Amino acid sequence: MEIGHIIPHIEALIFASEKPLGALELTDLINQAFGFMEDKLTLDQIEAGIEGIVEKYQSEFYPFELRFSGGGWQFLTKKEYHKTVAQLNGDKFLKRLSPAAMETLAIIAYKQPITKGEIESIRGVSADYSIQKLLEKELIIISGRNEDMPGKPLVYTTSRSFMDYFGLNGPEDLPRIKEVLADQIVEPTLLSGGQVHVANGDDETVTDTLVETIEDADHAKLLLVSETGELLEADDQEEEQDAQDADGSSDEDPQA
């Protein structure tokens, strides 16, 4: 069978399916549909058909595309139409997870497979309610028991629904913690001579004393503003001199 004849059947299956479909699943389903055929379709033929569908829906003419997400292929709305489609699910989006549930879900996602005791050890509080809510929302599943721990406690992992919702194909696709924290780092603001503006009630004024401190200094001073807005002052030359003095004192003979 030619690829052009296979593509519509692949599209129909993916469109009608309630879950993402992998290439192997699609191969089996289409071969069952064409049971009368002597020559069965191969995985390579199905994958070639999928490539054709992906290329087809990359056109700007279509508001959706074929993507591999949640462990299989599915049609998803393109991101530029997110706000438009979100209007249909307004009530759904209002039902957000509580901070406790979000913390628990994050721990499970990054530490899976993990037991309830291990979750509580990390959070420092009971996780019974959060785990129950996550199970009800089908964001996590019980994947078995830890045979090496006393009592053989239940082990939790994220579900396929979780992967599908966040567009992931496995835990390895989660963003690295270092990358997430890097976006939250607040770089210090370096200030030199000139006017320095600080918050003073509702008005923004210039602190003359601070300006004079900078302008009249014998050498440049490094001024840092902390995340909370507190002004921190550091003198590079003094720190360097202190370091040199410390090195010099360490080299002296203690008996001298």
N, C-alpha and C positions, 0 to 999 in steps of 0.2 A: 504494500500500500504506500502511496506517495505521501510525503510529509504534508503537502497541502490538504490532504484528506484527513490526516490524523489531528492536525491543529484544532479544528472546531470541536472535536470530541474531548481533547485535553482542556480546552477553554470551558466547555460545558461542565465537566467534572469539577474543576477548581471553583467555578462560579457557584455551583449548587452545594458544594461541601460546606459543612458547618465548622470544619477544622482544616488546618493546612495539610496539603497532600504532598508527599514526597514522590520522587520519580519512580521508585519501585512500586509504590501503591498505584500510581497512575498506570504503569505498565500492566499490572495484574488486572485492574478494573477494565481497561480497554480490551485486553485479550479476552476477558470474560464476556464483554459486550459483543465481540466479534468471534464468538466461539466456533462459528462455522468455517473460519479461515484455517487452512492447513498450515500456513507459515505464520507462526506467532510473531508479534511485534517484539523487537528487542529493546533493551534499556537504552542503547545508543540512539535508536530512532525516536524514542520518547524524549530524550534529553535534547535532541536536535529540534524537535517540535517546540519544546519549552523555550529554547533560545530564540526561535522565530517569534514566539508570542511576546517575549520580553522586549525584543527589538521593535515589534509592531506597536506596543503601547507606550514606548518612549516618546512617541510623537506628541507634540503640544496639543494636538487635536483632542486627545483623550484626557479626562480629569483623573483617571486612575491608572495604575500600573501593576504589573505582575512582579511580586517580590518574594524572595525566600526569607520567611520570617516565622518564628515559632516552630521551627523544625520541618517546615514544608512550604510549598508554593501557595500563594493566595493573592487575590486582587485587593489592593489597598488604594485608598484615595491619596492623590499626590499632596504633599505638604502645603502647597499654596492654596489648597481648598479646605484646609483644616477648619478655619473659622466659620466657613459656610456650613460645613457638615455638622459642626459642633452644636449648631442651633437645634438639631434634631434630638440631641442627647443632653440637653441642658439639665434635666432632673438627675440624670445618671451622674453627671460630673459633680453635682452638689454633694453626693454621698462620698465624702473623702475619708480616708483612714485617719484615725487619731494619731498623734505623735508617738504614743506608746506602740501602736501597731506598726507604724512605719519603722521605728527603731528595731522592733522584733523582726520585721520582714527583711530589713537590711542585713541584720546579723545572720539570718538563715541563708540569704542569698550569697553572702561572701564566705560563710563558714560551713556550708552544707557539705555532707550530711552532719546534722548536729542534734543533740538531745535537748530537752527542756531544761535540764539542770545546767547544761553548758550555757544556754541562752541566759538563764537567770544569773549565772556567775558573771557574765559580761555586763548585763544591765544593772545588777544589784538589787532587783525587785522581782516579784512574782510575774511570770509570763503566761499564766493560765488563761486569762481573759483574752489577751492579744492573740495567742495561738488559736483559741477557739474561733475568734472572728476571722482570722486569716484562713482557717480551714473552711468556714462557712462561705467565704467569698471565693474559695477554690484557688487561692493564690499560693498555697502550700499544700503538701500532701505528706502522709505518713509513709515513708519508703521502707520501713522495716524496723528492726531492733539492733541495738549495739550489743553484740554477743560478748564483748570483752569487758563490759562494765557491770558492776553489781546490780542485780535486778533486771538486767537486760532492758534498759529503758527504750522507749520509742525514739525513732530517728526521723527528723523532718528535713524535707528538701523543698525547693520551689517547684511549682507545678508547670505543666505545659501551658496552661492559661496565663501564668505569670510571664513566661517567655514570649508568648504570643502578644500579650498586652504591651510589653515594653520593646517588642520588635527584636528579640534576642533569639539565637539558635542554641544557646547553651550558656552555662555559668562563665565559661571562658570569654564570652562577649561582654561581660560586665565591665564598666570603666574601672580602671585601677584606682585604688584609694589615693595614691600619690597624685594622680592626675586631677582627682576631684578636689583634694585639699589645695593643690597648686592654684586653682582658680579663686580660692578664698583668701589667699595670702595678701595682706595689705602692705604695699611697699611704703617705706618712710618717705616723707616729703622733705627735700633738702632746701634750706633757706639760706641765702647769703645776704650781703649788704643791701640796703634799700628799705622800703616800707614793708612791714610785716602786719598783716591783718589778722585780728583775732575776734572771736565772738564775744560780744558784751551785751547781754540781754537781747533785745530785738534789733539793736543797731550793730553795724560792723564798724569798728573804730580802729585807729592806729595807736599802738602802745608806744609812746615816745621813749619811755625808758628802755624798752627792748631795742628800739632802733638805735639809740645812742650806744647801747651795749655792743651792738654789732659794728657800728661805724667807728667807735673810738677804740676798739680792741687793737692791741699791738699786732696781733696776727689773726687770721681768719678763724672763726668758730663755726662748728657744725651744729645746726639746730635741727632737731627731728620732731615731728608731730606724731604722737602715738595714735592707735586706732580709736581711742576714746576722745581724741582731741587735745590731750595733754601735751604741753610743749616740753621737750626734753633737750637739754643742752650738753654737748660733748666737745671737748677740745682735743683734736687729733694730736697737736704738737705736745700737749701736756701728757697725753696717754703714751705717746712715743717716748717722751723723756722719762716717764715713770718706768717704762719697760726697760729702758737703757740703764737707769739707776739700779733696778732690780737685778739685771744681769751683771752689772759691775760689782754689786755688793756680794753676789754669790761667788764671784771669782776671788774675793779677798780672803786672805789667810785668817781664819778665825782666831789664831793665836796672836795675831798682831795687835 
